[in-house]
Amino acid sequence: MALYFQSFKDYPLLVAANRDEHFDRPSAAPALLDGLPRIVAGRDLRAGGTWLGVNEHGSLVGILNRRINGDALPPTVARSRGALCMELLQLNSAQAARQRIDADRYRYNPFTILFADKQNAYVAYNDDEKIIAQELQPGLHVFSSAAEFDLNSAKAERAHARFASSLTPLSENCREPQEWLPGLQNILSDHSLGDGSDNPGDAICVHREASGTVSSSVIFLVQARSRFDTFFCPGPPCQESFTGPLGLTIR
């Protein structure tokens, strides 16, 4: 998951993310959900909750399940991580989400969660029974699903280099969100591995027998229109195309 936070004047939040999951886990594409606040998010149809979404208050929340070599860690009696993601989407700011995280006493399987609005951005991860949050500075931040939380993991660093290389050409040559998609899709489709690695999980776009990249999303906070634009690819971005945008006005 890549976050460009206050990197572009026109788009104070821009997220590009692949969702890696088991192929037999059902889900629904991002849509406007029932209820208030107004939320656009995908839905996990097995456990409920979501992996990525935005709300009408201008907040974005995304979660990664941390794994060992692409396999889920041994399960514990734990609350759904997707439910936490959906709960943070009910709040009216990233600061409110930080306060909710700081007060959390539930037990979860390992995760990394990102929550941001145009003023503030945070990343949090759980360690045993604690959730530890860090504030993010403006710039590009990339997170992976590695079991050990590490902002400088080898996979995240290689992905960071790819996303960073797109900063100047995209900002200089693209005027509308749709124009950014080909360049971002090219990065999200990357199958290259680290030096000496034969682990497909080292790639940005993952392909395994039973699990891998099942969908992809690119989300823009469009400053001029006070709106989130969500683009969704209903399969691996190396094989499928993005559709959208699905817009959500910020109130």
Phi and psi in degrees as GROMACS dihedral restraints (atoms count N, CA, C in turn):
[ dihedral_restraints ]
;  ai    aj    ak    al  type     phi  dphi    fc
    3     4     5     6     1  -113.7    20    10
    4     5     6     7     1   131.5    20    10
    6     7     8     9     1  -118.7    20    10
    7     8     9    10     1   122.2    20    10
    9    10    11    12     1   -96.6    20    10
   10    11    12    13     1   106.3    20    10
   12    13    14    15     1  -104.4    20    10
   13    14    15    16     1   114.5    20    10
   15    16    17    18     1    54.4    20    10
   16    17    18    19     1    30.3    20    10
   18    19    20    21     1   -84.4    20    10
   19    20    21    22     1   -24.8    20    10
   21    22    23    24     1  -129.8    20    10
   22    23    24    25     1   132.0    20    10
   24    25    26    27     1   -57.6    20    10
   25    26    27    28     1   -43.3    20    10
   27    28    29    30     1   -76.0    20    10
   28    29    30    31     1   -22.2    20    10
   30    31    32    33     1  -134.6    20    10
   31    32    33    34     1    83.2    20    10
   33    34    35    36     1   -63.7    20    10
   34    35    36    37     1   -23.2    20    10
   36    37    38    39     1  -127.1    20    10
   37    38    39    40     1   129.7    20    10
   39    40    41    42     1  -142.7    20    10
   40    41    42    43     1   122.5    20    10
   42    43    44    45     1  -122.4    20    10
   43    44    45    46     1   134.5    20    10
   45    46    47    48     1  -126.1    20    10
   46    47    48    49     1   122.2    20    10
   48    49    50    51     1  -147.1    20    10
   49    50    51    52     1   136.7    20    10
   51    52    53    54     1   -94.3    20    10
   52    53    54    55     1   145.5    20    10
   54    55    56    57     1  -105.4    20    10
   55    56    57    58     1   117.8    20    10
   57    58    59    60     1  -101.9    20    10
   58    59    60    61     1   127.8    20    10
   60    61    62    63     1  -158.1    20    10
   61    62    63    64     1   166.9    20    10
   63    64    65    66     1   -68.4    20    10
   64    65    66    67     1   141.2    20    10
   66    67    68    69     1   -67.4    20    10
   67    68    69    70     1   -22.7    20    10
   69    70    71    72     1   -91.3    20    10
   70    71    72    73     1     8.0    20    10
   72    73    74    75     1   -92.7    20    10
   73    74    75    76     1   115.4    20    10
   75    76    77    78     1   -75.9    20    10
   76    77    78    79     1   147.4    20    10
   78    79    80    81     1  -151.4    20    10
   79    80    81    82     1   164.1    20    10
   81    82    83    84     1  -116.1    20    10
   82    83    84    85     1   143.8    20    10
   84    85    86    87     1   -64.6    20    10
   85    86    87    88     1   158.5    20    10
   87    88    89    90     1   -53.0    20    10
   88    89    90    91     1   137.2    20    10
   90    91    92    93     1  -155.2    20    10
   91    92    93    94     1   164.7    20    10
   93    94    95    96     1   -74.8    20    10
   94    95    96    97     1   118.9    20    10
   96    97    98    99     1   -85.5    20    10
   97    98    99   100     1   157.1    20    10
   99   100   101   102     1   -69.7    20    10
  100   101   102   103     1   151.4    20    10
  102   103   104   105     1    96.4    20    10
  103   104   105   106     1   180.0    20    10
  105   106   107   108     1  -122.9    20    10
  106   107   108   109     1   146.0    20    10
  108   109   110   111     1   -67.6    20    10
  109   110   111   112     1   164.8    20    10
  111   112   113   114     1   -68.5    20    10
  112   113   114   115     1   128.4    20    10
  114   115   116   117     1  -132.9    20    10
  115   116   117   118     1   135.2    20    10
  117   118   119   120     1  -110.0    20    10
  118   119   120   121     1   121.4    20    10
  120   121   122   123     1  -160.3    20    10
  121   122   123   124     1   156.3    20    10
  123   124   125   126     1   -77.2    20    10
  124   125   126   127     1   165.5    20    10
  126   127   128   129     1  -129.6    20    10
  127   128   129   130     1   133.3    20    10
  129   130   131   132     1   -81.6    20    10
  130   131   132   133     1   115.6    20    10
  132   133   134   135     1   -85.7    20    10
  133   134   135   136     1    -1.9    20    10
  135   136   137   138     1   -94.1    20    10
  136   137   138   139     1   -53.2    20    10
  138   139   140   141     1  -107.8    20    10
  139   140   141   142     1    -4.8    20    10
  141   142   143   144     1    81.6    20    10
  142   143   144   145     1  -177.0    20    10
  144   145   146   147     1    78.6    20    10
  145   146   147   148     1  -168.2    20    10
  147   148   149   150     1  -147.0    20    10
  148   149   150   151     1   167.6    20    10
  150   151   152   153     1  -108.4    20    10
  151   152   153   154     1   -16.2    20    10
  153   154   155   156     1  -165.7    20    10
  154   155   156   157     1   133.9    20    10
  156   157   158   159     1  -167.0    20    10
  157   158   159   160     1   173.7    20    10
  159   160   161   162     1  -136.8    20    10
  160   161   162   163     1   159.0    20    10
  162   163   164   165     1  -130.6    20    10
  163   164   165   166     1   171.5    20    10
  165   166   167   168     1   -70.2    20    10
  166   167   168   169     1   -11.2    20    10
  168   169   170   171     1   -84.3    20    10
  169   170   171   172     1    -3.9    20    10
  171   172   173   174     1    94.0    20    10
  172   173   174   175     1    15.5    20    10
  174   175   176   177     1  -100.7    20    10
  175   176   177   178     1   147.3    20    10
  177   178   179   180     1  -124.7    20    10
  178   179   180   181     1   137.8    20    10
  180   181   182   183     1  -136.0    20    10
  181   182   183   184     1   133.7    20    10
  183   184   185   186     1  -141.7    20    10
  184   185   186   187     1   145.8    20    10
  186   187   188   189     1  -131.1    20    10
  187   188   189   190     1   143.4    20    10
  189   190   191   192     1  -118.9    20    10
  190   191   192   193     1   132.0    20    10
  192   193   194   195     1   -80.9    20    10
  193   194   195   196     1   126.1    20    10
  195   196   197   198     1   -81.7    20    10
  196   197   198   199     1   136.9    20    10
  198   199   200   201     1  -137.2    20    10
  199   200   201   202     1   160.5    20    10
  201   202   203   204     1  -103.0    20    10
  202   203   204   205     1   115.9    20    10
  204   205   206   207     1    50.7    20    10
  205   206   207   208     1    35.8    20    10
  207   208   209   210     1    86.6    20    10
  208   209   210   211     1    -8.3    20    10
  210   211   212   213     1   -97.6    20    10
  211   212   213   214     1   141.3    20    10
  213   214   215   216     1   -62.4    20    10
  214   215   216   217     1   145.4    20    10
  216   217   218   219     1   -69.8    20    10
  217   218   219   220     1   157.9    20    10
  219   220   221   222     1   -52.0    20    10
  220   221   222   223     1   129.3    20    10
  222   223   224   225     1   -69.0    20    10
  223   224   225   226     1   150.6    20    10
  225   226   227   228     1  -124.9    20    10
  226   227   228   229     1   172.5    20    10
  228   229   230   231     1   -72.9    20    10
  229   230   231   232     1   106.4    20    10
  231   232   233   234     1  -146.4    20    10
  232   233   234   235     1   155.0    20    10
  234   235   236   237     1   -73.9    20    10
  235   236   237   238     1   151.5    20    10
  237   238   239   240     1   -63.1    20    10
  238   239   240   241     1   130.1    20    10
  240   241   242   243     1   -67.9    20    10
  241   242   243   244     1   -36.2    20    10
  243   244   245   246     1   -64.0    20    10
  244   245   246   247     1   -30.3    20    10
  246   247   248   249     1   -67.4    20    10
  247   248   249   250     1   -37.1    20    10
  249   250   251   252     1   -63.1    20    10
  250   251   252   253     1   -44.1    20    10
  252   253   254   255     1   -58.8    20    10
  253   254   255   256     1   -45.0    20    10
  255   256   257   258     1   -66.8    20    10
  256   257   258   259     1   -36.0    20    10
  258   259   260   261     1   -64.9    20    10
  259   260   261   262     1   -40.9    20    10
  261   262   263   264     1   -66.2    20    10
  262   263   264   265     1   -28.2    20    10
  264   265   266   267     1   -70.9    20    10
  265   266   267   268     1   -12.6    20    10
  267   268   269   270     1   -80.5    20    10
  268   269   270   271     1   -10.8    20    10
  270   271   272   273     1   -92.6    20    10
  271   272   273   274     1   164.7    20    10
  273   274   275   276     1   -99.6    20    10
  274   275   276   277     1     4.5    20    10
  276   277   278   279     1  -166.9    20    10
  277   278   279   280     1   163.3    20    10
  279   280   281   282     1   -66.4    20    10
  280   281   282   283     1   -34.6    20    10
  282   283   284   285     1   -65.1    20    10
  283   284   285   286     1   -38.7    20    10
  285   286   287   288     1   -64.5    20    10
  286   287   288   289     1   -37.9    20    10
  288   289   290   291     1   -64.9    20    10
  289   290   291   292     1   -38.1    20    10
  291   292   293   294     1   -61.5    20    10
  292   293   294   295     1   -43.4    20    10
  294   295   296   297     1   -63.4    20    10
  295   296   297   298     1   -39.4    20    10
  297   298   299   300     1   -65.4    20    10
  298   299   300   301     1   -40.7    20    10
  300   301   302   303     1   -63.4    20    10
  301   302   303   304     1   -44.3    20    10
  303   304   305   306     1   -62.3    20    10
  304   305   306   307     1   -28.8    20    10
  306   307   308   309     1   -91.8    20    10
  307   308   309   310     1    -4.8    20    10
  309   310   311   312     1   -68.2    20    10
  310   311   312   313     1   134.8    20    10
  312   313   314   315     1  -127.3    20    10
  313   314   315   316     1    13.2    20    10
  315   316   317   318     1   -76.4    20    10
  316   317   318   319     1   161.3    20    10
  318   319   320   321     1  -101.4    20    10
  319   320   321   322     1   133.7    20    10
  321   322   323   324     1  -131.0    20    10
  322   323   324   325     1   154.3    20    10
  324   325   326   327     1   -69.2    20    10
  325   326   327   328     1   162.5    20    10
  327   328   329   330     1   -59.2    20    10
  328   329   330   331     1   135.8    20    10
  330   331   332   333     1  -147.9    20    10
  331   332   333   334     1   162.6    20    10
  333   334   335   336     1  -125.5    20    10
  334   335   336   337     1   128.5    20    10
  336   337   338   339     1  -126.1    20    10
  337   338   339   340     1   137.6    20    10
  339   340   341   342     1  -113.5    20    10
  340   341   342   343     1   134.5    20    10
  342   343   344   345     1  -142.9    20    10
  343   344   345   346     1   135.5    20    10
  345   346   347   348     1  -155.9    20    10
  346   347   348   349     1   154.0    20    10
  348   349   350   351     1  -133.9    20    10
  349   350   351   352     1  -172.1    20    10
  351   352   353   354     1   -73.5    20    10
  352   353   354   355     1   -13.1    20    10
  354   355   356   357     1   -96.3    20    10
  355   356   357   358     1   -35.5    20    10
  357   358   359   360     1  -140.6    20    10
  358   359   360   361     1   150.8    20    10
  360   361   362   363     1  -143.4    20    10
  361   362   363   364     1   142.5    20    10
  363   364   365   366     1  -140.6    20    10
  364   365   366   367     1   154.1    20    10
  366   367   368   369     1  -126.6    20    10
  367   368   369   370     1   143.7    20    10
  369   370   371   372     1  -139.1    20    10
  370   371   372   373     1   151.1    20    10
  372   373   374   375     1  -143.6    20    10
  373   374   375   376     1   157.9    20    10
  375   376   377   378     1  -104.7    20    10
  376   377   378   379     1   143.3    20    10
  378   379   380   381     1  -131.9    20    10
  379   380   381   382     1   107.3    20    10
  381   382   383   384     1    58.3    20    10
  382   383   384   385     1  -115.2    20    10
  384   385   386   387     1  -103.8    20    10
  385   386   387   388     1     7.0    20    10
  387   388   389   390     1  -106.3    20    10
  388   389   390   391     1   152.9    20    10
  390   391   392   393     1  -114.7    20    10
  391   392   393   394     1   127.2    20    10
  393   394   395   396     1  -112.7    20    10
  394   395   396   397     1   124.8    20    10
  396   397   398   399     1  -111.7    20    10
  397   398   399   400     1   146.2    20    10
  399   400   401   402     1  -131.5    20    10
  400   401   402   403     1   138.4    20    10
  402   403   404   405     1   -79.8    20    10
  403   404   405   406     1   141.9    20    10
  405   406   407   408     1  -104.3    20    10
  406   407   408   409     1   140.2    20    10
  408   409   410   411     1   -88.1    20    10
  409   410   411   412     1   161.0    20    10
  411   412   413   414     1   -55.0    20    10
  412   413   414   415     1   142.8    20    10
  414   415   416   417     1   135.8    20    10
  415   416   417   418     1  -166.9    20    10
  417   418   419   420     1   -94.2    20    10
  418   419   420   421     1   131.7    20    10
  420   421   422   423     1  -131.2    20    10
  421   422   423   424     1   133.5    20    10
  423   424   425   426     1  -126.9    20    10
  424   425   426   427     1   134.3    20    10
  426   427   428   429     1  -126.8    20    10
  427   428   429   430     1   145.5    20    10
  429   430   431   432     1  -119.4    20    10
  430   431   432   433     1   175.0    20    10
  432   433   434   435     1   -97.2    20    10
  433   434   435   436     1    20.8    20    10
  435   436   437   438     1   -58.5    20    10
  436   437   438   439     1   145.7    20    10
  438   439   440   441     1   -61.3    20    10
  439   440   441   442     1   -40.0    20    10
  441   442   443   444     1   -89.1    20    10
  442   443   444   445     1   125.3    20    10
  444   445   446   447     1   -68.4    20    10
  445   446   447   448     1   123.1    20    10
  447   448   449   450     1  -155.2    20    10
  448   449   450   451     1   112.4    20    10
  450   451   452   453     1   -65.1    20    10
  451   452   453   454     1   -13.8    20    10
  453   454   455   456     1  -118.1    20    10
  454   455   456   457     1    30.7    20    10
  456   457   458   459     1   -63.5    20    10
  457   458   459   460     1   155.7    20    10
  459   460   461   462     1   -59.7    20    10
  460   461   462   463     1   -43.6    20    10
  462   463   464   465     1   -64.3    20    10
  463   464   465   466     1   -45.4    20    10
  465   466   467   468     1   -62.9    20    10
  466   467   468   469     1   -37.7    20    10
  468   469   470   471     1   -67.6    20    10
  469   470   471   472     1   -40.3    20    10
  471   472   473   474     1   -66.6    20    10
  472   473   474   475     1   -41.0    20    10
  474   475   476   477     1   -66.4    20    10
  475   476   477   478     1   -38.3    20    10
  477   478   479   480     1   -59.7    20    10
  478   479   480   481     1   -41.8    20    10
  480   481   482   483     1   -62.2    20    10
  481   482   483   484     1   -39.7    20    10
  483   484   485   486     1   -66.4    20    10
  484   485   486   487     1   -46.8    20    10
  486   487   488   489     1   -67.8    20    10
  487   488   489   490     1   -36.9    20    10
  489   490   491   492     1   -65.1    20    10
  490   491   492   493     1   -34.8    20    10
  492   493   494   495     1   -66.0    20    10
  493   494   495   496     1   -17.5    20    10
  495   496   497   498     1   -89.9    20    10
  496   497   498   499     1   -10.4    20    10
  498   499   500   501     1   -56.2    20    10
  499   500   501   502     1   -55.9    20    10
  501   502   503   504     1   -67.5    20    10
  502   503   504   505     1   -50.9    20    10
  504   505   506   507     1   -62.2    20    10
  505   506   507   508     1   -37.1    20    10
  507   508   509   510     1   -67.5    20    10
  508   509   510   511     1   -46.4    20    10
  510   511   512   513     1   -68.0    20    10
  511   512   513   514     1   -28.6    20    10
  513   514   515   516     1   -85.3    20    10
  514   515   516   517     1   -30.2    20    10
  516   517   518   519     1  -110.4    20    10
  517   518   519   520     1   -12.9    20    10
  519   520   521   522     1  -113.4    20    10
  520   521   522   523     1   128.6    20    10
  522   523   524   525     1  -107.6    20    10
  523   524   525   526     1   -25.5    20    10
  525   526   527   528     1  -121.9    20    10
  526   527   528   529     1   151.4    20    10
  528   529   530   531     1   -51.3    20    10
  529   530   531   532     1   -39.3    20    10
  531   532   533   534     1   -59.4    20    10
  532   533   534   535     1   -29.4    20    10
  534   535   536   537     1   -73.5    20    10
  535   536   537   538     1   -19.3    20    10
  537   538   539   540     1   -81.3    20    10
  538   539   540   541     1   -20.6    20    10
  540   541   542   543     1   -61.5    20    10
  541   542   543   544     1   -45.6    20    10
  543   544   545   546     1   -57.9    20    10
  544   545   546   547     1   -43.1    20    10
  546   547   548   549     1   -65.9    20    10
  547   548   549   550     1   -42.8    20    10
  549   550   551   552     1   -69.5    20    10
  550   551   552   553     1   -37.1    20    10
  552   553   554   555     1   -64.4    20    10
  553   554   555   556     1   -36.0    20    10
  555   556   557   558     1   -60.3    20    10
  556   557   558   559     1   -41.0    20    10
  558   559   560   561     1   -70.2    20    10
  559   560   561   562     1   -43.6    20    10
  561   562   563   564     1   -65.1    20    10
  562   563   564   565     1   -18.3    20    10
  564   565   566   567     1   -92.7    20    10
  565   566   567   568     1     3.6    20    10
  567   568   569   570     1   -66.9    20    10
  568   569   570   571     1   126.2    20    10
  570   571   572   573     1  -105.4    20    10
  571   572   573   574     1     5.4    20    10
  573   574   575   576     1   -69.3    20    10
  574   575   576   577     1   147.2    20    10
  576   577   578   579     1  -110.9    20    10
  577   578   579   580     1   167.2    20    10
  579   580   581   582     1   -70.1    20    10
  580   581   582   583     1   165.0    20    10
  582   583   584   585     1   -56.9    20    10
  583   584   585   586     1   124.6    20    10
  585   586   587   588     1    76.3    20    10
  586   587   588   589     1     1.8    20    10
  588   589   590   591     1   -87.0    20    10
  589   590   591   592     1   142.2    20    10
  591   592   593   594     1  -119.9    20    10
  592   593   594   595     1    16.6    20    10
  594   595   596   597     1   -91.8    20    10
  595   596   597   598     1   113.2    20    10
  597   598   599   600     1   -60.8    20    10
  598   599   600   601     1   -19.1    20    10
  600   601   602   603     1   -70.5    20    10
  601   602   603   604     1   -10.9    20    10
  603   604   605   606     1   -76.4    20    10
  604   605   606   607     1   -15.5    20    10
  606   607   608   609     1   -78.7    20    10
  607   608   609   610     1   159.6    20    10
  609   610   611   612     1   -71.1    20    10
  610   611   612   613     1   -43.8    20    10
  612   613   614   615     1  -101.3    20    10
  613   614   615   616     1   115.4    20    10
  615   616   617   618     1  -103.6    20    10
  616   617   618   619     1   134.7    20    10
  618   619   620   621     1  -131.4    20    10
  619   620   621   622     1   116.5    20    10
  621   622   623   624     1  -130.0    20    10
  622   623   624   625     1   178.3    20    10
  624   625   626   627     1   -68.9    20    10
  625   626   627   628     1   -43.8    20    10
  627   628   629   630     1  -112.2    20    10
  628   629   630   631     1   -10.1    20    10
  630   631   632   633     1  -151.1    20    10
  631   632   633   634     1   166.8    20    10
  633   634   635   636     1   161.0    20    10
  634   635   636   637     1  -162.1    20    10
  636   637   638   639     1   -74.6    20    10
  637   638   639   640     1   116.7    20    10
  639   640   641   642     1  -104.4    20    10
  640   641   642   643     1   -16.2    20    10
  642   643   644   645     1  -167.3    20    10
  643   644   645   646     1   173.3    20    10
  645   646   647   648     1  -149.4    20    10
  646   647   648   649     1   148.3    20    10
  648   649   650   651     1  -136.7    20    10
  649   650   651   652     1   145.1    20    10
  651   652   653   654     1  -129.9    20    10
  652   653   654   655     1   125.5    20    10
  654   655   656   657     1  -125.7    20    10
  655   656   657   658     1   129.4    20    10
  657   658   659   660     1  -114.1    20    10
  658   659   660   661     1   135.3    20    10
  660   661   662   663     1   -92.6    20    10
  661   662   663   664     1   107.6    20    10
  663   664   665   666     1   -89.3    20    10
  664   665   666   667     1   106.2    20    10
  666   667   668   669     1   -60.8    20    10
  667   668   669   670     1   -45.3    20    10
  669   670   671   672     1   -64.6    20    10
  670   671   672   673     1   -27.7    20    10
  672   673   674   675     1  -109.3    20    10
  673   674   675   676     1     3.8    20    10
  675   676   677   678     1    45.9    20    10
  676   677   678   679     1    57.3    20    10
  678   679   680   681     1  -150.2    20    10
  679   680   681   682     1   144.4    20    10
  681   682   683   684     1   -88.8    20    10
  682   683   684   685     1   134.0    20    10
  684   685   686   687     1  -113.7    20    10
  685   686   687   688     1   119.0    20    10
  687   688   689   690     1  -107.6    20    10
  688   689   690   691     1   124.0    20    10
  690   691   692   693     1  -110.0    20    10
  691   692   693   694     1   138.4    20    10
  693   694   695   696     1  -132.6    20    10
  694   695   696   697     1   135.7    20    10
  696   697   698   699     1  -111.9    20    10
  697   698   699   700     1   117.4    20    10
  699   700   701   702     1   -84.1    20    10
  700   701   702   703     1    31.8    20    10
  702   703   704   705     1  -176.7    20    10
  703   704   705   706     1  -172.7    20    10
  705   706   707   708     1   -57.7    20    10
  706   707   708   709     1   134.2    20    10
  708   709   710   711     1   -67.1    20    10
  709   710   711   712     1   -13.2    20    10
  711   712   713   714     1   -78.2    20    10
  712   713   714   715     1   -11.0    20    10
  714   715   716   717     1  -123.3    20    10
  715   716   717   718     1   -28.6    20    10
  717   718   719   720     1  -114.8    20    10
  718   719   720   721     1   171.9    20    10
  720   721   722   723     1  -112.5    20    10
  721   722   723   724     1   156.4    20    10
  723   724   725   726     1   -80.1    20    10
  724   725   726   727     1   143.1    20    10
  726   727   728   729     1  -119.3    20    10
  727   728   729   730     1   162.5    20    10
  729   730   731   732     1   126.6    20    10
  730   731   732   733     1  -170.9    20    10
  732   733   734   735     1   -89.0    20    10
  733   734   735   736     1   152.1    20    10
  735   736   737   738     1   -97.6    20    10
  736   737   738   739     1   111.5    20    10
  738   739   740   741     1   -92.2    20    10
  739   740   741   742     1   149.9    20    10
  741   742   743   744     1  -140.2    20    10
  742   743   744   745     1   114.7    20    10
  744   745   746   747     1   -73.7    20    10
  745   746   747   748     1   137.0    20    10
  747   748   749   750     1   -89.5    20    10
  748   749   750   751     1   130.0    20    10
